[in-house]
Amino acid sequence: MTTFSFSRWCSTFCIALMAPATGLAMSCKTQGSGEAVIRADLSSSVAIPATLPDASVVWRSERLNIGVECVRDQPGPAESVALYLNPENLQIGQGIRAGLTLNGIDYLQSSGQIPAQQTLPACSEPADNLAACPKVSFSLPFSVFIQKFGPTPPSGVASDLLDYRLFQIDSTKGMNPVPHNNLNYVINNLTGLRFVACNAELRVMPETVEFGDVAIKNVRVGEVATFQRFALATSRICDSPFSLNARFTPVSGVLSGDVLVPVNNDSVGIRITNARNNVPVRYHEPFHVTDLQGENYSATADFNAELLWQTDTPKPGPFSAEVMVDLFYK
């Protein structure tokens, strides 16, 4: 990852199932639609540079915040809700490992429970009146990722799995083995993960984007006060071809839509746009940078850092914000 900054002055301004299925009383699915499976599709090949250090993230799913609802299959005492990692106890592949980011915390264990901090209340209703039992509904904010980890396989193929069930939501008392009874998150097409001989070099030019003195005049909220050009320069030194995606992630500042507002002066906000078509590049979301393939060993992608007024009564003073750049290989 690479970090750069914007600055200047605004002048004048899985555990084993030990009990019979009849002892498990919980069914968890998505709220409203009642889905039992959510899938993340790699959709295309993901290149993993063999030269990357262990624990480098090579793929991350979109950030999700799904509504979960757990109900009773039978009466019984209160039961806590948990996520079971890798419920099928599979090895995801060679040279890689999967992780789960839940409520901002990264979990890297390959199996076991993660508490959801939710409890399905007790219910003594008869089996023919379970609809009267209390439910538990909650939001589950998460994403999943794949890291480079361990020796690189000689074949260059990281995984031969078509599907990998990363977690199942269930009772802490054990997993219900009935198919489609509880919510599972599945990654598809892991066969697209492959190793390449080298990683890309990245330079941000310039590393600090200086807006200079910005006069406070003709101020209108949402309009561009000024802009500065910067570029992402990438290159490779090996013959392995790959494409590059990138992602801008704020290190400091507060996001408001596609605008990053500096903490030390909220009169202005910074929006990044593609210099070729002036389309905004959203923070936190991957976008295509370039293809380093064939005879193309280096490339440069140009962007505009636009300074937008956030108020019609701006205050003079300095402002600054930092942004991190992550590269993803395809």
C-alpha positions as a Markdown table, in Angstrom:
| # | Residue | x | y | z |
|---|---|---|---|---|
| 1 | Met | 0.0 | 0.0 | 0.0 |
| 2 | Thr | 1.1 | 3.6 | -0.6 |
| 3 | Thr | 0.0 | 6.7 | 1.3 |
| 4 | Phe | -0.1 | 10.2 | 0.0 |
| 5 | Ser | -1.6 | 13.4 | 1.3 |
| 6 | Phe | -3.5 | 16.5 | 0.2 |
| 7 | Ser | -2.6 | 19.8 | 1.8 |
| 8 | Arg | -2.2 | 23.6 | 1.6 |
| 9 | Trp | -3.7 | 26.7 | 3.0 |
| 10 | Cys | -7.2 | 28.3 | 2.3 |
| 11 | Ser | -6.2 | 32.0 | 2.2 |
| 12 | Thr | -8.5 | 34.7 | 3.4 |
| 13 | Phe | -10.6 | 31.9 | 3.9 |
| 14 | Cys | -16.2 | -25.2 | 12.5 |
| 15 | Ile | -16.7 | -27.3 | 15.7 |
| 16 | Ala | -17.9 | -31.0 | 15.6 |
| 17 | Leu | -21.6 | -31.7 | 15.8 |
| 18 | Met | -22.0 | -33.7 | 19.1 |
| 19 | Ala | -25.8 | -33.6 | 19.5 |
| 20 | Pro | -28.5 | -35.0 | 17.3 |
| 21 | Ala | -30.2 | -32.5 | 14.9 |
| 22 | Thr | -33.4 | -32.6 | 17.0 |
| 23 | Gly | -31.5 | -30.7 | 19.7 |
| 24 | Leu | -30.7 | -27.7 | 17.5 |
| 25 | Ala | -33.5 | -25.2 | 17.5 |
| 26 | Met | -32.2 | -22.2 | 15.5 |
| 27 | Ser | -32.7 | -21.2 | 11.8 |
| 28 | Cys | -31.0 | -18.0 | 10.6 |
| 29 | Lys | -31.6 | -16.4 | 7.2 |
| 30 | Thr | -31.5 | -12.9 | 5.7 |
| 31 | Gln | -34.3 | -10.6 | 6.8 |
| 32 | Gly | -37.2 | -10.2 | 4.4 |
| 33 | Ser | -35.9 | -12.4 | 1.5 |
| 34 | Gly | -35.1 | -15.4 | 3.6 |
| 35 | Glu | -31.9 | -16.3 | 1.7 |
| 36 | Ala | -29.8 | -19.1 | 3.1 |
| 37 | Val | -26.8 | -18.5 | 0.8 |
| 38 | Ile | -24.9 | -15.3 | 0.0 |
| 39 | Arg | -22.2 | -15.7 | -2.7 |
| 40 | Ala | -19.1 | -13.7 | -3.6 |
| 41 | Asp | -17.8 | -14.4 | -7.1 |
| 42 | Leu | -14.2 | -13.7 | -8.0 |
| 43 | Ser | -15.6 | -13.4 | -11.5 |
| 44 | Ser | -12.2 | -13.4 | -13.1 |
| 45 | Ser | -8.6 | -14.4 | -12.4 |
| 46 | Val | -6.8 | -12.9 | -9.5 |
| 47 | Ala | -3.0 | -12.7 | -9.9 |
| 48 | Ile | -0.9 | -13.1 | -6.7 |
| 49 | Pro | 2.7 | -11.8 | -7.0 |
| 50 | Ala | 5.0 | -14.5 | -5.5 |
| 51 | Thr | 7.2 | -11.7 | -4.3 |
| 52 | Leu | 4.6 | -10.2 | -2.0 |
| 53 | Pro | 5.2 | -10.6 | 1.7 |
| 54 | Asp | 3.0 | -13.0 | 3.7 |
| 55 | Ala | -0.3 | -11.6 | 5.0 |
| 56 | Ser | -0.7 | -9.3 | 2.0 |
| 57 | Val | -4.4 | -9.1 | 1.0 |
| 58 | Val | -4.8 | -10.1 | -2.6 |
| 59 | Trp | -8.6 | -10.0 | -2.9 |
| 60 | Arg | -11.4 | -8.6 | -0.8 |
| 61 | Ser | -15.1 | -8.9 | -1.2 |
| 62 | Glu | -17.4 | -5.9 | -1.3 |
| 63 | Arg | -18.4 | -4.6 | 2.1 |
| 64 | Leu | -21.7 | -6.0 | 3.1 |
| 65 | Asn | -24.1 | -5.1 | 5.9 |
| 66 | Ile | -26.8 | -7.7 | 5.8 |
| 67 | Gly | -29.9 | -8.0 | 8.0 |
| 68 | Val | -30.1 | -11.4 | 9.7 |
| 69 | Glu | -33.1 | -12.9 | 11.4 |
| 70 | Cys | -32.9 | -16.0 | 13.6 |
| 71 | Val | -36.1 | -18.0 | 14.5 |
| 72 | Arg | -36.8 | -21.2 | 16.4 |
| 73 | Asp | -37.3 | -24.6 | 14.8 |
| 74 | Gln | -38.5 | -25.9 | 18.2 |
| 75 | Pro | -39.0 | -24.7 | 21.7 |
| 76 | Gly | -36.2 | -24.5 | 24.1 |
| 77 | Pro | -33.9 | -22.3 | 26.3 |
| 78 | Ala | -32.1 | -19.1 | 25.1 |
| 79 | Glu | -29.4 | -19.7 | 22.6 |
| 80 | Ser | -26.5 | -17.5 | 21.5 |
| 81 | Val | -25.7 | -16.9 | 17.9 |
| 82 | Ala | -22.3 | -17.5 | 16.3 |
| 83 | Leu | -20.5 | -17.6 | 13.0 |
| 84 | Tyr | -18.8 | -20.9 | 12.3 |
| 85 | Leu | -15.7 | -20.4 | 10.1 |
| 86 | Asn | -15.0 | -23.0 | 7.4 |
| 87 | Pro | -17.8 | -25.3 | 8.4 |
| 88 | Glu | -16.8 | -28.0 | 5.9 |
| 89 | Asn | -13.2 | -27.9 | 7.3 |
| 90 | Leu | -11.6 | -27.6 | 3.8 |
| 91 | Gln | -8.1 | -26.4 | 3.0 |
| 92 | Ile | -8.7 | -23.3 | 0.8 |
| 93 | Gly | -5.6 | -23.9 | -1.2 |
| 94 | Gln | -1.8 | -23.5 | -1.2 |
| 95 | Gly | 0.0 | -20.2 | -0.6 |
| 96 | Ile | -3.2 | -18.5 | 0.5 |
| 97 | Arg | -5.6 | -18.2 | 3.5 |
| 98 | Ala | -9.0 | -16.6 | 4.0 |
| 99 | Gly | -10.1 | -14.1 | 6.6 |
| 100 | Leu | -13.2 | -12.4 | 7.8 |
| 101 | Thr | -13.6 | -8.8 | 8.8 |
| 102 | Leu | -16.5 | -8.5 | 11.2 |
| 103 | Asn | -17.4 | -5.2 | 12.9 |
| 104 | Gly | -14.0 | -3.9 | 11.9 |
| 105 | Ile | -12.0 | -6.8 | 13.4 |
| 106 | Asp | -10.0 | -9.2 | 11.2 |
| 107 | Tyr | -10.4 | -12.9 | 12.0 |
| 108 | Leu | -7.8 | -15.3 | 10.5 |
| 109 | Gln | -8.5 | -18.6 | 12.2 |
| 110 | Ser | -9.4 | -21.4 | 9.7 |
| 111 | Ser | -12.2 | -22.8 | 11.9 |
| 112 | Gly | -14.1 | -22.3 | 15.1 |
| 113 | Gln | -16.8 | -20.0 | 16.4 |
| 114 | Ile | -16.9 | -16.2 | 16.4 |
| 115 | Pro | -19.6 | -14.8 | 18.7 |
| 116 | Ala | -22.3 | -12.7 | 16.9 |
| 117 | Gln | -23.1 | -11.0 | 20.2 |
| 118 | Gln | -26.8 | -11.9 | 19.7 |
| 119 | Thr | -29.2 | -14.2 | 21.6 |
| 120 | Leu | -32.3 | -16.0 | 20.5 |
| 121 | Pro | -34.7 | -15.7 | 23.5 |
| 122 | Ala | -36.1 | -18.8 | 25.2 |
| 123 | Cys | -39.5 | -20.1 | 24.2 |
| 124 | Ser | -41.9 | -22.7 | 25.7 |
| 125 | Glu | -44.6 | -22.5 | 23.0 |
| 126 | Pro | -45.6 | -25.9 | 21.7 |
| 127 | Ala | -44.1 | -27.1 | 18.4 |
| 128 | Asp | -47.2 | -26.2 | 16.4 |
| 129 | Asn | -47.1 | -22.6 | 17.6 |
| 130 | Leu | -43.4 | -21.6 | 17.1 |
| 131 | Ala | -44.5 | -18.5 | 15.1 |
| 132 | Ala | -45.4 | -17.0 | 18.5 |
| 133 | Cys | -41.8 | -17.4 | 19.8 |
| 134 | Pro | -39.6 | -14.3 | 19.9 |
| 135 | Lys | -37.1 | -13.8 | 17.1 |
| 136 | Val | -33.7 | -12.0 | 17.1 |
| 137 | Ser | -32.9 | -9.6 | 14.2 |
| 138 | Phe | -29.6 | -7.9 | 13.7 |
| 139 | Ser | -27.2 | -6.3 | 11.2 |
| 140 | Leu | -24.1 | -8.1 | 10.2 |
| 141 | Pro | -21.4 | -5.8 | 8.7 |
| 142 | Phe | -18.6 | -7.8 | 7.2 |
| 143 | Ser | -16.3 | -8.5 | 4.3 |
| 144 | Val | -14.0 | -11.4 | 3.5 |
| 145 | Phe | -10.5 | -11.4 | 2.1 |
| 146 | Ile | -7.8 | -13.7 | 0.8 |
| 147 | Gln | -4.2 | -13.3 | 1.9 |
| 148 | Lys | -1.0 | -14.6 | 0.4 |
| 149 | Phe | 0.3 | -16.9 | 3.1 |
| 150 | Gly | 2.8 | -19.8 | 3.1 |
| 151 | Pro | 4.9 | -21.4 | 0.4 |
| 152 | Thr | 4.0 | -20.7 | -3.2 |
| 153 | Pro | 2.7 | -23.8 | -5.0 |
| 154 | Pro | 5.1 | -25.0 | -7.7 |
| 155 | Ser | 2.2 | -25.2 | -10.2 |
| 156 | Gly | 1.3 | -21.6 | -9.6 |
| 157 | Val | -2.3 | -22.6 | -9.0 |
| 158 | Ala | -3.5 | -21.4 | -5.6 |
| 159 | Ser | -6.7 | -23.4 | -5.3 |
| 160 | Asp | -8.7 | -26.0 | -7.1 |
| 161 | Leu | -12.0 | -25.3 | -5.3 |
| 162 | Leu | -15.0 | -24.1 | -7.2 |
| 163 | Asp | -16.7 | -23.1 | -4.0 |
| 164 | Tyr | -15.5 | -22.3 | -0.5 |
| 165 | Arg | -18.0 | -22.0 | 2.4 |
| 166 | Leu | -16.4 | -19.4 | 4.6 |
| 167 | Phe | -18.9 | -19.3 | 7.4 |
| 168 | Gln | -22.4 | -20.4 | 8.6 |
| 169 | Ile | -24.5 | -18.5 | 11.1 |
| 170 | Asp | -25.9 | -20.8 | 13.7 |
| 171 | Ser | -26.3 | -21.6 | 17.4 |
| 172 | Thr | -23.3 | -21.8 | 19.7 |
| 173 | Lys | -24.6 | -25.2 | 20.8 |
| 174 | Gly | -23.7 | -26.6 | 17.4 |
| 175 | Met | -24.3 | -26.4 | 13.6 |
| 176 | Asn | -27.5 | -27.5 | 12.1 |
| 177 | Pro | -26.7 | -30.0 | 9.3 |
| 178 | Val | -29.9 | -29.5 | 7.5 |
| 179 | Pro | -29.1 | -27.9 | 4.1 |
| 180 | His | -30.4 | -24.4 | 3.4 |
| 181 | Asn | -31.6 | -24.0 | 7.0 |
| 182 | Asn | -29.0 | -21.5 | 8.1 |
| 183 | Leu | -27.2 | -18.6 | 6.4 |
| 184 | Asn | -23.9 | -19.4 | 4.6 |
| 185 | Tyr | -21.4 | -17.2 | 2.9 |
| 186 | Val | -19.7 | -18.8 | -0.1 |
| 187 | Ile | -16.8 | -17.7 | -2.3 |
| 188 | Asn | -17.1 | -19.0 | -5.9 |
| 189 | Asn | -14.4 | -19.7 | -8.5 |
| 190 | Leu | -11.3 | -19.9 | -6.5 |
| 191 | Thr | -9.7 | -21.7 | -9.4 |
| 192 | Gly | -9.1 | -18.1 | -10.8 |
| 193 | Leu | -6.4 | -17.5 | -8.2 |
| 194 | Arg | -2.9 | -17.8 | -9.7 |
| 195 | Phe | 0.6 | -16.8 | -8.8 |
| 196 | Val | 2.8 | -14.6 | -11.0 |
| 197 | Ala | 6.5 | -14.0 | -10.8 |
| 198 | Cys | 6.6 | -10.4 | -9.6 |
| 199 | Asn | 4.6 | -7.6 | -8.1 |
| 200 | Ala | 4.0 | -4.1 | -9.6 |
| 201 | Glu | 6.0 | -1.0 | -8.5 |
| 202 | Leu | 3.7 | 1.9 | -7.7 |
| 203 | Arg | 4.6 | 5.6 | -7.5 |
| 204 | Val | 2.2 | 8.4 | -6.7 |
| 205 | Met | 3.3 | 11.6 | -8.5 |
| 206 | Pro | 3.4 | 13.9 | -6.6 |
| 207 | Glu | 3.1 | 12.2 | -3.3 |
| 208 | Thr | 1.7 | 15.4 | -1.8 |
| 209 | Val | -0.9 | 17.2 | -3.8 |
| 210 | Glu | -0.6 | 20.9 | -3.0 |
| 211 | Phe | -3.6 | 23.1 | -3.8 |
| 212 | Gly | -1.8 | 26.3 | -3.2 |
| 213 | Asp | -3.6 | 29.4 | -1.9 |
| 214 | Val | -7.3 | 29.3 | -2.6 |
| 215 | Ala | -9.1 | 32.6 | -2.7 |
| 216 | Ile | -12.5 | 32.7 | -0.9 |
| 217 | Lys | -14.7 | 34.3 | -3.6 |
| 218 | Asn | -17.7 | 33.3 | -5.6 |
| 219 | Val | -18.3 | 30.5 | -3.1 |
| 220 | Arg | -21.2 | 28.1 | -3.9 |
| 221 | Val | -21.6 | 24.8 | -2.0 |
| 222 | Gly | -20.6 | 21.8 | -4.1 |
| 223 | Glu | -18.7 | 23.8 | -6.7 |
| 224 | Val | -15.1 | 23.1 | -7.5 |
| 225 | Ala | -12.8 | 25.8 | -6.1 |
| 226 | Thr | -9.7 | 24.4 | -7.8 |
| 227 | Phe | -8.1 | 21.1 | -8.7 |
| 228 | Gln | -4.7 | 19.6 | -9.1 |
| 229 | Arg | -3.5 | 16.7 | -11.3 |
| 230 | Phe | -1.8 | 13.6 | -9.9 |
| 231 | Ala | -0.9 | 10.2 | -11.3 |
| 232 | Leu | -0.5 | 6.6 | -10.4 |
| 233 | Ala | 2.6 | 5.2 | -12.2 |
| 234 | Thr | 2.9 | 1.4 | -12.3 |
| 235 | Ser | 5.5 | -0.9 | -13.7 |
| 236 | Arg | 6.6 | -4.6 | -13.7 |
| 237 | Ile | 10.1 | -6.2 | -14.1 |
| 238 | Cys | 9.1 | -9.7 | -15.0 |
| 239 | Asp | 7.4 | -11.3 | -18.0 |
| 240 | Ser | 4.3 | -12.4 | -16.1 |
| 241 | Pro | 1.3 | -10.4 | -17.5 |
| 242 | Phe | -1.4 | -9.0 | -15.2 |
| 243 | Ser | -3.9 | -6.2 | -14.8 |
| 244 | Leu | -4.2 | -3.8 | -11.9 |
| 245 | Asn | -7.1 | -2.5 | -9.9 |
| 246 | Ala | -6.6 | 0.1 | -7.2 |
| 247 | Arg | -8.5 | 1.5 | -4.3 |
| 248 | Phe | -8.3 | 4.8 | -2.5 |
| 249 | Thr | -8.9 | 4.5 | 1.3 |
| 250 | Pro | -8.9 | 7.6 | 3.5 |
| 251 | Val | -6.4 | 7.6 | 6.4 |
| 252 | Ser | -7.6 | 10.9 | 7.8 |
| 253 | Gly | -10.7 | 13.0 | 7.2 |
| 254 | Val | -14.4 | 12.3 | 7.1 |
| 255 | Leu | -16.2 | 10.9 | 4.1 |
| 256 | Ser | -19.4 | 12.5 | 2.8 |
| 257 | Gly | -20.5 | 10.5 | -0.2 |
| 258 | Asp | -17.6 | 10.7 | -2.7 |
| 259 | Val | -16.0 | 13.7 | -1.0 |
| 260 | Leu | -13.3 | 13.5 | 1.7 |
| 261 | Val | -13.6 | 16.4 | 4.2 |
| 262 | Pro | -10.5 | 17.3 | 6.2 |
| 263 | Val | -10.9 | 17.3 | 9.9 |
| 264 | Asn | -8.9 | 20.5 | 10.5 |
| 265 | Asn | -11.1 | 22.5 | 8.1 |
| 266 | Asp | -14.5 | 21.3 | 7.0 |
| 267 | Ser | -15.0 | 24.2 | 4.7 |
| 268 | Val | -13.7 | 22.2 | 1.8 |
| 269 | Gly | -13.8 | 18.6 | 0.6 |
| 270 | Ile | -11.6 | 16.6 | -1.8 |
| 271 | Arg | -13.0 | 14.5 | -4.6 |
| 272 | Ile | -10.9 | 12.3 | -6.9 |
| 273 | Thr | -12.0 | 12.0 | -10.5 |
| 274 | Asn | -10.6 | 10.1 | -13.5 |
| 275 | Ala | -8.7 | 12.7 | -15.6 |
| 276 | Arg | -9.8 | 11.0 | -18.9 |
| 277 | Asn | -13.5 | 11.3 | -18.4 |
| 278 | Asn | -14.0 | 13.3 | -15.2 |
| 279 | Val | -15.9 | 10.5 | -13.6 |
| 280 | Pro | -15.6 | 10.5 | -9.7 |
| 281 | Val | -13.6 | 7.6 | -8.2 |
| 282 | Arg | -15.3 | 6.6 | -5.0 |
| 283 | Tyr | -13.2 | 6.0 | -1.9 |
| 284 | His | -13.1 | 2.4 | -0.6 |
| 285 | Glu | -14.2 | 1.0 | -4.0 |
| 286 | Pro | -11.8 | -0.8 | -6.4 |
| 287 | Phe | -11.4 | 0.5 | -9.9 |
| 288 | His | -9.4 | -0.5 | -13.0 |
| 289 | Val | -6.0 | 1.2 | -13.3 |
| 290 | Thr | -4.2 | -0.4 | -16.2 |
| 291 | Asp | -3.1 | -3.6 | -18.0 |
| 292 | Leu | 0.6 | -4.6 | -17.7 |
| 293 | Gln | 0.6 | -7.2 | -20.5 |
| 294 | Gly | 2.6 | -8.1 | -23.6 |
| 295 | Glu | 5.2 | -5.4 | -24.3 |
| 296 | Asn | 3.5 | -3.0 | -21.8 |
| 297 | Tyr | 5.8 | -3.0 | -18.8 |
| 298 | Ser | 4.8 | 0.4 | -17.4 |
| 299 | Ala | 1.8 | 2.7 | -17.5 |
| 300 | Thr | 0.5 | 5.9 | -15.9 |
| 301 | Ala | -3.1 | 6.7 | -14.9 |
| 302 | Asp | -4.0 | 10.4 | -14.4 |
| 303 | Phe | -6.4 | 11.7 | -11.8 |
| 304 | Asn | -7.8 | 15.1 | -10.6 |
| 305 | Ala | -8.0 | 16.0 | -7.0 |
| 306 | Glu | -10.8 | 18.5 | -6.9 |
| 307 | Leu | -11.4 | 20.9 | -4.0 |
| 308 | Leu | -15.1 | 21.4 | -3.4 |
| 309 | Trp | -16.8 | 24.0 | -1.2 |
| 310 | Gln | -18.7 | 22.4 | 1.6 |
| 311 | Thr | -20.3 | 25.7 | 2.9 |
| 312 | Asp | -21.1 | 29.1 | 1.6 |
| 313 | Thr | -19.4 | 30.7 | 4.6 |
| 314 | Pro | -15.9 | 29.0 | 4.5 |
| 315 | Lys | -13.3 | 29.8 | 7.2 |
| 316 | Pro | -9.7 | 30.7 | 6.3 |
| 317 | Gly | -7.0 | 28.2 | 7.5 |
| 318 | Pro | -5.0 | 25.2 | 6.5 |
| 319 | Phe | -6.4 | 21.8 | 5.6 |
| 320 | Ser | -5.0 | 18.3 | 5.1 |
| 321 | Ala | -6.0 | 14.8 | 4.5 |
| 322 | Glu | -4.3 | 11.5 | 3.8 |
| 323 | Val | -5.3 | 8.7 | 1.4 |
| 324 | Met | -3.9 | 5.2 | 1.1 |
| 325 | Val | -3.6 | 3.4 | -2.3 |
| 326 | Asp | -4.0 | -0.4 | -2.4 |
| 327 | Leu | -3.2 | -2.4 | -5.6 |
| 328 | Phe | -5.1 | -5.6 | -6.6 |
| 329 | Tyr | -3.8 | -7.9 | -9.2 |
| 330 | Lys | -5.9 | -9.6 | -11.9 |
